[in-house]
Amino acid sequence: LVSGSHDCSIKVWDVFNGVEIQSISGHKEEIYDVGFTPDGEHMISVSRDKTIKVWDGLSFELQVTMTGHTNEIDGLCLLDNSVVASACADGTIRFWSIETGKELWAFFCEGQVMAVSTKAAG
């Protein structure tokens, strides 16, 4: 289990006894959302600092930092093991390659986008 914090850290927790295992730093402002790819290989975090960070899912070492939003990023949605969508107060939903950190495409919305989700195919 991981959580994003107001102190700009990501906490890794032991869910069975509620003990913090590790604290991860890298963002410069509050972390608004965090999640794992379905295969557990990567952890993704989004922040008020306008960045998306990709971390190794086991070692929690920083792998990629994505930039391009112009306001706080409020949410993320993992489409699969290779693409993450980000919801931003700049009025965009952007889609990113987890491997390269490159923006793949974007939706431009009216007003702030505070959350993003998807439904499984089928």
Residue frames as qw, qx, qy, qz and C-alpha x, y, z in Angstrom:
[[0.000, 0.891, 0.454, 0.000, 0.00, 0.00, 0.00],
 [0.412, 0.061, 0.004, 0.909, 1.26, 3.48, -0.84],
 [0.034, -0.874, -0.459, 0.154, -0.10, 6.90, 0.04],
 [0.376, 0.508, 0.064, 0.772, 0.63, 10.42, -1.19],
 [0.433, -0.601, -0.464, 0.485, 1.17, 13.07, 1.44],
 [0.027, 0.986, 0.151, 0.064, 0.91, 16.78, 2.07],
 [0.460, -0.760, 0.334, 0.314, 4.59, 16.75, 3.09],
 [0.456, 0.704, -0.442, -0.319, 5.54, 15.89, -0.53],
 [0.130, -0.373, 0.919, 0.004, 6.41, 12.26, 0.31],
 [0.788, -0.009, -0.459, -0.410, 5.05, 8.89, -0.72],
 [0.456, -0.420, 0.693, -0.368, 4.66, 6.46, 2.16],
 [0.608, 0.106, -0.756, -0.218, 4.93, 2.69, 1.69],
 [0.575, -0.380, 0.405, -0.601, 2.90, 0.77, 4.29],
 [0.123, 0.018, -0.991, 0.047, 2.69, -2.76, 5.65],
 [0.514, -0.291, -0.308, -0.746, -1.08, -3.31, 5.37],
 [0.703, -0.281, -0.653, -0.006, -1.13, -6.06, 7.98],
 [0.546, -0.455, -0.463, 0.529, 0.28, -4.06, 10.89],
 [0.025, 0.964, 0.253, 0.076, -0.05, -0.43, 9.77],
 [0.557, -0.599, 0.194, 0.541, 3.68, 0.26, 9.94],
 [0.410, 0.874, -0.184, -0.183, 5.38, 2.64, 7.54],
 [0.919, -0.002, 0.206, 0.337, 8.06, 0.71, 5.66],
 [0.524, 0.042, 0.248, 0.814, 9.56, 3.50, 3.59],
 [0.144, 0.866, 0.221, -0.425, 9.19, 7.20, 2.83],
 [0.609, 0.272, 0.429, 0.610, 9.98, 8.29, -0.74],
 [0.012, 0.795, 0.089, -0.599, 10.81, 11.85, -1.72],
 [0.448, 0.122, 0.579, 0.670, 11.07, 13.45, -5.13],
 [0.066, 0.776, 0.486, 0.396, 8.11, 15.78, -5.58],
 [0.249, 0.193, -0.226, 0.922, 8.43, 19.45, -4.60],
 [0.430, -0.180, 0.141, -0.874, 4.78, 19.92, -3.56],
 [0.642, -0.038, 0.594, -0.483, 1.86, 17.85, -2.26],
 [0.051, 0.072, -0.927, -0.364, 1.12, 14.51, -3.88],
 [0.571, 0.081, 0.099, -0.811, -2.49, 14.22, -5.02],
 [0.942, 0.122, 0.044, -0.309, -2.62, 10.67, -6.40],
 [0.064, -0.538, 0.836, 0.087, -0.49, 7.55, -6.60],
 [0.913, 0.114, 0.200, -0.337, -0.99, 4.08, -8.08],
 [0.446, -0.344, 0.777, 0.281, 0.63, 0.96, -9.45],
 [0.472, 0.293, -0.602, -0.573, 0.54, -0.42, -12.98],
 [0.906, -0.108, -0.049, -0.406, -1.52, -3.64, -13.15],
 [0.872, 0.188, -0.407, 0.195, 1.67, -5.74, -13.31],
 [0.659, -0.732, -0.046, 0.170, 3.18, -3.94, -10.30],
 [0.753, 0.191, 0.046, 0.628, 6.35, -3.04, -12.23],
 [0.216, 0.342, -0.021, 0.914, 5.85, 0.72, -11.84],
 [0.160, -0.695, -0.559, 0.424, 4.36, 3.13, -9.34],
 [0.213, 0.525, 0.285, 0.773, 3.10, 6.47, -10.67],
 [0.229, -0.616, -0.480, 0.581, 2.58, 9.67, -8.66],
 [0.188, 0.664, 0.316, 0.651, 1.10, 13.07, -9.55],
 [0.422, -0.415, -0.391, 0.705, 1.55, 16.31, -7.69],
 [0.038, 0.939, 0.243, -0.239, 0.73, 19.93, -7.24],
 [0.338, -0.615, 0.394, 0.594, 4.26, 20.54, -8.60],
 [0.597, 0.634, -0.135, -0.473, 2.87, 19.85, -12.14],
 [0.216, 0.480, -0.832, -0.176, 4.86, 16.62, -12.60],
 [0.965, -0.059, -0.027, -0.255, 4.13, 12.94, -13.01],
 [0.073, -0.636, 0.767, -0.046, 6.79, 10.61, -11.69],
 [0.927, 0.083, -0.322, -0.171, 7.38, 6.96, -12.56],
 [0.350, -0.625, 0.659, -0.230, 9.06, 4.84, -9.89],
 [0.402, 0.173, -0.897, -0.070, 10.31, 1.27, -9.96],
 [0.724, -0.398, -0.239, -0.510, 7.58, -0.84, -8.35],
 [0.876, -0.243, -0.360, 0.210, 10.02, -2.81, -6.18],
 [0.592, -0.044, -0.241, 0.768, 12.97, -0.55, -5.36],
 [0.049, -0.911, -0.375, 0.166, 10.95, 2.70, -5.58],
 [0.411, -0.313, 0.264, 0.814, 13.82, 4.37, -7.43],
 [0.370, 0.734, 0.100, -0.561, 12.78, 7.27, -9.64],
 [0.635, 0.150, 0.628, 0.423, 12.78, 6.27, -13.33],
 [0.220, 0.437, 0.463, 0.739, 11.04, 9.05, -15.28],
 [0.029, 0.544, 0.395, -0.739, 9.65, 12.54, -14.62],
 [0.262, 0.538, 0.637, 0.486, 6.97, 13.79, -17.02],
 [0.048, -0.488, -0.197, 0.849, 6.34, 17.49, -17.55],
 [0.070, 0.272, 0.631, 0.723, 3.94, 19.43, -19.73],
 [0.219, -0.764, -0.605, -0.045, 0.99, 20.40, -17.54],
 [0.181, 0.498, -0.084, 0.844, 0.69, 24.06, -16.56],
 [0.509, -0.526, 0.180, -0.658, -1.17, 23.60, -13.27],
 [0.419, -0.324, 0.783, -0.327, -1.53, 21.07, -10.45],
 [0.506, 0.062, -0.786, -0.349, -2.18, 17.48, -11.46],
 [0.564, -0.299, 0.359, -0.681, -5.06, 16.12, -9.41],
 [0.856, -0.030, 0.443, -0.264, -5.53, 12.55, -10.56],
 [0.119, 0.447, -0.805, -0.371, -4.22, 9.66, -12.59],
 [0.891, 0.138, 0.259, -0.347, -5.62, 6.60, -14.31],
 [0.241, -0.405, 0.824, 0.314, -3.52, 3.67, -15.46],
 [0.727, 0.346, -0.192, -0.561, -4.89, 2.45, -18.77],
 [0.975, 0.094, -0.192, 0.056, -2.57, -0.56, -18.84],
 [0.792, -0.408, 0.057, 0.451, 1.08, -1.31, -18.05],
 [0.567, 0.127, 0.259, 0.772, 2.33, 1.23, -20.60],
 [0.021, 0.520, 0.262, 0.813, 0.01, 4.28, -20.57],
 [0.205, -0.487, -0.606, 0.595, -1.08, 6.63, -17.77],
 [0.024, 0.724, 0.382, 0.574, -3.68, 9.39, -18.08],
 [0.301, -0.217, -0.434, 0.821, -3.39, 12.53, -15.94],
 [0.072, -0.829, -0.517, -0.204, -6.18, 14.91, -14.89],
 [0.439, -0.044, -0.158, 0.884, -5.07, 18.50, -14.47],
 [0.013, -0.750, -0.408, 0.521, -6.42, 21.81, -13.25],
 [0.063, -0.393, 0.386, 0.832, -5.14, 23.29, -16.54],
 [0.665, 0.414, 0.123, -0.609, -8.20, 21.76, -18.24],
 [0.548, 0.455, -0.641, -0.287, -6.44, 18.84, -19.91],
 [0.905, -0.194, 0.373, -0.067, -6.35, 15.09, -19.72],
 [0.319, 0.711, -0.599, -0.183, -3.01, 13.94, -21.05],
 [0.996, -0.021, 0.078, -0.036, -1.87, 10.46, -21.95],
 [0.044, -0.814, 0.579, 0.020, 1.75, 9.47, -21.35],
 [0.831, 0.225, -0.504, 0.075, 4.10, 6.60, -22.14],
 [0.737, -0.664, 0.122, -0.017, 5.21, 5.13, -18.82],
 [0.889, 0.000, 0.133, 0.439, 8.40, 3.80, -20.42],
 [0.519, 0.373, 0.120, 0.760, 9.60, 6.97, -22.18],
 [0.178, -0.542, -0.369, 0.734, 7.76, 9.73, -20.31],
 [0.027, 0.012, 0.428, 0.903, 6.62, 11.22, -23.62],
 [0.478, 0.356, 0.368, -0.714, 3.15, 12.70, -24.05],
 [0.320, 0.168, 0.869, 0.337, 1.14, 10.57, -26.49],
 [0.070, -0.525, -0.522, -0.668, -2.03, 12.69, -26.90],
 [0.021, -0.166, -0.511, 0.843, -4.29, 15.07, -24.97],
 [0.068, -0.698, -0.671, -0.241, -7.95, 16.00, -24.49],
 [0.097, 0.131, -0.165, 0.973, -8.72, 19.69, -23.95],
 [0.218, -0.596, -0.771, 0.056, -11.67, 20.25, -21.63],
 [0.126, -0.718, -0.089, -0.679, -13.62, 23.26, -20.43],
 [0.565, -0.714, 0.176, -0.374, -12.56, 24.05, -16.87],
 [0.172, -0.568, 0.782, -0.190, -10.43, 22.15, -14.42],
 [0.830, 0.014, -0.523, -0.193, -10.19, 18.36, -14.61],
 [0.421, -0.625, 0.501, -0.426, -10.03, 16.93, -11.09],
 [0.644, -0.181, 0.735, -0.109, -10.26, 13.16, -11.71],
 [0.556, 0.419, -0.547, -0.466, -10.01, 10.60, -14.48],
 [0.595, -0.138, 0.771, -0.182, -11.01, 6.93, -14.68],
 [0.433, 0.276, -0.659, -0.550, -11.66, 4.24, -17.25],
 [0.861, -0.037, 0.306, -0.404, -13.84, 1.18, -17.57],
 [0.414, -0.277, 0.831, 0.247, -12.29, -2.18, -18.36],
 [0.429, 0.260, -0.562, -0.658, -12.95, -3.39, -21.89],
 [0.125, -0.021, -0.991, -0.043, -15.47, -6.15, -22.39]]
